[in-house]
Amino acid sequence: MDTDHDTIPLTTLPTATHPVKILLVDDKEENLVSLASLLSDEGDNTDYLFANSGEEALKLALQEEIALILLDVQMPGMNGYEVARYLRDISKTRDIPIIFVTAIHQQDVHVMEGFEAGAVDFLFKPLHPAITKAKVAAFVRFYLQKKEVELAHKRTQEINRELEERVKARTAELTRVNKDLDNFVYTASHDLKAPINNIEGLAVALKEVLDTPEPDHGELNIIMAMIQDAISRFKHTLMDLTEVAKLQHQDETNIESVRFEELIDDITLNIQDLILKYDATIDTDFSEAPEMVFSRKNLRSIVYNLVSNAIKYSSPERPPIIEVSTYHEGSYTVFRVKDNGLGLKPEDRDKVFDMFKRLHAHVEGTGVGLAIVKRIVENSDGKIECDSEQGKGSEFRVYLRGQ
């Protein structure tokens, strides 16, 4: 391959993050060096790969990502046309543009054979530097534009996948919220109906006593006390409903570093009457995870509900012993409460987190506490687990991610 050097500058080639690779194929080493020298410009971000035979050219084309091949036609062994046909038969290489470089006189028969073999263009010797550079630059530019389109397509697919995941997550969240709202409306109406009916019945009884010629003040006092108790229960139910409703719309809360020791001290002081009533013992161990960054209000609600429930649902056969501890597991801080209380039947373990579900009717409460705990935990990308055996006790583990 002979080259005719000239001083006409090549149009600046587009550059990419990774060098563009152009494969030069000729059986004569000096022709390869001469052609690479002709094409090279400082800073053009192009690598020129050399192949001295058709076999070597095929090997490099399969190993590398090639933008363009400049292929000599007249080579011993496998000639340029044969190389081009092989490249067209291989899926990885069939789209690489090939420019034939030949000293054969420009005749229609040779040109047609070249295009049939897979050529996209011809360069005839002696090479004109400006034309050679311009043609190579055009194909490199096309290659870079193609890579940009592929990259844009890939990014679009990634964005679409991300959007699909967001839509799925949002749909699941909306489905969950709608289910919770349906449950909330049903349970609220059901739970409010009882105290309203009770107050209504007591009001009727009060009217009957007042309508007598000489009302019995003792009976009046009893009915009034019952009315006050019913109103108090009604107000507590409304407060619990309000707390659950707040959680439906709670997106952000103030977070801070919270020490578990301080939190449990505050809670045990608050439930001192309950501890004394049941003669409860609370053993704590926060050595593995003494603190975490979380909403103090929400963390207090979790700890309060789990510890107070462990005391309230104690066994009448033994004083309650509550073990409270924390530790790390993966990316979670785990808050653990273990008791020796009544425990649960296997079929009741999932029901314990349902709103207004009370599995032990003899204990005062509305059945909202654990539902609130579960909602707080899930809203903070955590989880809660329960192991329990009827007659022996329960263990709750809350897995929380620091915020």
JOHUWO-V960573 format. One record per residue. RES is the residue in three letters. NEAR is the number of other ideal C-beta (glycine too) atoms within 8 Angstrom. D_CENTER is the distance of its C-alpha to the mean C-alpha in Angstrom with 2 decimals. Layout:
RES|NEAR|D_CENTER  RES|NEAR|D_CENTER
This chain:
MET|12|58.12  ASP|8|60.04  THR|12|58.45  ASP|9|60.22  HIS|7|58.83  ASP|7|58.93  THR|5|57.94  ILE|7|56.05  PRO|5|52.53  LEU|13|49.43  THR|7|47.02  THR|6|44.12  LEU|14|41.39  PRO|7|37.80  THR|7|35.62  ALA|9|32.06  THR|2|29.77  HIS|4|31.08  PRO|7|34.80  VAL|14|36.06  LYS|12|37.96  ILE|16|41.31  LEU|14|43.29  LEU|12|47.08  VAL|15|49.22  ASP|14|52.94  ASP|7|55.27  LYS|8|56.85  GLU|8|55.02  GLU|6|56.99  ASN|12|55.85  LEU|13|52.17  VAL|8|52.68  SER|11|54.71  LEU|15|52.15  ALA|11|49.26  SER|7|51.48  LEU|12|52.25  LEU|13|48.61  SER|9|47.21  ASP|9|46.70  GLU|4|45.50  GLY|5|41.83  ASP|9|41.19  ASN|8|38.23  THR|12|39.62  ASP|7|40.25  TYR|10|43.31  LEU|11|43.35  PHE|8|46.80  ALA|13|47.89  ASN|9|51.60  SER|11|51.55  GLY|15|49.92  GLU|8|48.48  GLU|10|46.89  ALA|14|45.50  LEU|12|43.80  LYS|9|42.32  LEU|12|40.90  ALA|15|39.55  LEU|9|37.56  GLN|5|36.29  GLU|9|35.40  GLU|4|33.75  ILE|13|36.95  ALA|11|37.31  LEU|14|41.03  ILE|14|43.95  LEU|13|47.51  LEU|13|49.58  ASP|14|53.29  VAL|13|55.18  GLN|8|58.14  MET|13|57.01  PRO|3|58.77  GLY|7|57.23  MET|9|54.25  ASN|10|54.90  GLY|16|52.40  TYR|10|52.56  GLU|10|51.77  VAL|14|48.78  ALA|15|47.43  ARG|10|47.85  TYR|11|45.96  LEU|15|43.09  ARG|10|42.96  ASP|6|42.75  ILE|10|39.61  SER|4|36.26  LYS|6|34.80  THR|12|37.86  ARG|10|39.26  ASP|4|37.70  ILE|11|38.99  PRO|11|41.81  ILE|12|45.17  ILE|16|48.11  PHE|14|51.35  VAL|14|53.68  THR|14|57.26  ALA|7|60.88  ILE|9|62.07  HIS|4|63.96  GLN|7|61.91  GLN|7|63.03  ASP|5|61.42  VAL|6|61.45  HIS|12|59.43  VAL|10|56.99  MET|8|56.46  GLU|9|55.96  GLY|15|53.35  PHE|8|51.34  GLU|6|51.63  ALA|12|50.25  GLY|11|47.14  ALA|11|48.18  VAL|7|46.84  ASP|9|49.64  PHE|11|52.73  LEU|13|54.12  PHE|8|57.82  LYS|11|59.70  PRO|6|60.87  LEU|14|57.46  HIS|8|57.39  PRO|14|54.97  ALA|9|53.87  ILE|9|53.32  THR|12|51.56  LYS|13|49.19  ALA|10|48.56  LYS|11|47.69  VAL|15|45.37  ALA|11|43.70  ALA|8|43.20  PHE|14|41.47  VAL|15|39.29  ARG|10|38.35  PHE|9|37.50  TYR|12|35.38  LEU|12|33.38  GLN|8|32.93  LYS|8|31.75  LYS|9|29.16  GLU|8|27.98  VAL|8|27.68  GLU|8|25.75  LEU|8|23.37  ALA|8|23.02  HIS|8|22.45  LYS|8|19.75  ARG|8|18.00  THR|8|18.55  GLN|8|17.02  GLU|8|13.85  ILE|8|13.84  ASN|8|14.68  ARG|8|11.90  GLU|8|9.38  LEU|8|11.64  GLU|8|11.87  GLU|8|8.26  ARG|8|8.76  VAL|8|12.10  LYS|8|11.21  ALA|8|9.00  ARG|8|11.92  THR|8|14.45  ALA|8|13.40  GLU|8|13.54  LEU|8|16.86  THR|8|18.13  ARG|8|17.56  VAL|9|19.21  ASN|8|22.02  LYS|8|22.61  ASP|10|22.77  LEU|9|25.08  ASP|8|27.26  ASN|9|27.47  PHE|13|28.16  VAL|8|30.97  TYR|8|32.47  THR|10|32.48  ALA|9|33.63  SER|8|36.52  HIS|9|37.37  ASP|11|37.28  LEU|12|39.25  LYS|8|41.83  ALA|8|43.29  PRO|12|44.18  ILE|9|45.49  ASN|8|47.69  ASN|9|48.81  ILE|12|49.78  GLU|8|51.48  GLY|8|53.51  LEU|12|54.50  ALA|9|55.58  VAL|8|57.80  ALA|9|59.24  LEU|12|59.89  LYS|8|61.71  GLU|8|63.86  VAL|12|64.91  LEU|8|65.66  ASP|5|67.70  THR|8|70.09  PRO|2|73.40  GLU|4|72.74  PRO|8|68.95  ASP|8|68.20  HIS|6|66.56  GLY|6|65.19  GLU|9|63.45  LEU|12|62.21  ASN|8|60.70  ILE|8|58.91  ILE|12|57.49  MET|9|56.44  ALA|8|54.67  MET|9|52.83  ILE|12|51.88  GLN|8|50.59  ASP|8|48.53  ALA|12|47.10  ILE|10|46.25  SER|8|44.57  ARG|9|42.38  PHE|12|41.61  LYS|8|40.55  HIS|9|38.28  THR|12|36.62  LEU|9|36.11  MET|8|34.62  ASP|10|32.11  LEU|13|31.25  THR|8|30.81  GLU|10|28.45  VAL|14|26.25  ALA|9|26.42  LYS|8|25.33  LEU|11|22.09  GLN|10|21.32  HIS|6|21.26  GLN|8|20.29  ASP|3|17.56  GLU|3|18.69  THR|7|21.22  ASN|6|23.10  ILE|7|21.78  GLU|8|24.11  SER|6|25.03  VAL|12|26.37  ARG|9|28.76  PHE|15|28.83  GLU|9|32.58  GLU|8|33.34  LEU|13|31.17  ILE|14|32.89  ASP|8|36.26  ASP|9|35.75  ILE|13|34.71  THR|11|37.56  LEU|7|39.97  ASN|7|38.73  ILE|12|39.15  GLN|8|42.34  ASP|6|44.38  LEU|11|42.00  ILE|12|42.16  LEU|7|45.94  LYS|6|46.31  TYR|11|44.57  ASP|8|45.73  ALA|12|42.15  THR|8|41.21  ILE|10|37.83  ASP|8|37.09  THR|9|34.28  ASP|9|32.74  PHE|12|30.18  SER|4|31.21  GLU|8|28.01  ALA|11|25.75  PRO|8|28.16  GLU|8|25.79  MET|12|22.29  VAL|9|20.92  PHE|13|20.20  SER|11|21.88  ARG|10|25.38  LYS|8|26.13  ASN|11|23.17  LEU|13|23.68  ARG|11|27.35  SER|11|26.78  ILE|13|24.84  VAL|14|27.56  TYR|11|30.38  ASN|12|29.51  LEU|13|28.95  VAL|16|32.06  SER|12|34.32  ASN|10|33.39  ALA|14|34.17  ILE|15|37.59  LYS|11|38.33  TYR|11|37.57  SER|15|39.81  SER|10|42.41  PRO|3|46.00  GLU|3|47.18  ARG|6|45.82  PRO|8|44.74  PRO|15|40.96  ILE|9|39.46  ILE|14|35.90  GLU|10|33.89  VAL|13|31.15  SER|9|29.15  THR|13|25.95  TYR|9|24.36  HIS|8|21.32  GLU|6|19.23  GLY|4|16.56  SER|3|14.37  TYR|10|15.86  THR|12|19.20  VAL|13|20.90  PHE|13|23.61  ARG|13|26.09  VAL|12|29.02  LYS|9|31.56  ASP|15|34.78  ASN|9|37.90  GLY|11|38.17  LEU|10|38.54  GLY|10|35.38  LEU|13|33.94  LYS|6|34.70  PRO|5|32.02  GLU|5|31.63  ASP|9|31.09  ARG|10|28.13  ASP|6|25.54  LYS|9|27.97  VAL|11|28.21  PHE|11|25.07  ASP|9|26.38  MET|11|27.70  PHE|11|31.46  LYS|10|31.69  ARG|9|34.54  LEU|7|35.36  HIS|7|38.31  ALA|4|40.47  HIS|3|42.87  VAL|8|40.40  GLU|3|40.17  GLY|8|36.91  THR|9|35.01  GLY|11|32.12  VAL|13|29.51  GLY|10|28.69  LEU|11|26.23  ALA|14|24.56  ILE|13|24.03  VAL|15|22.73  LYS|10|20.16  ARG|10|19.02  ILE|12|18.81  VAL|14|16.84  GLU|9|14.23  ASN|8|14.10  SER|12|13.30  ASP|5|10.34  GLY|11|13.14  LYS|7|15.32  ILE|12|19.09  GLU|7|21.41  CYS|12|25.11  ASP|7|27.88  SER|10|31.27  GLU|9|34.74  GLN|8|37.35  GLY|6|40.19  LYS|6|38.56  GLY|12|35.63  SER|14|31.87  GLU|11|29.04  PHE|11|25.90  ARG|11|22.96  VAL|14|20.39  TYR|13|17.28  LEU|14|16.25  ARG|10|14.02  GLY|7|16.16  GLN|7|15.60
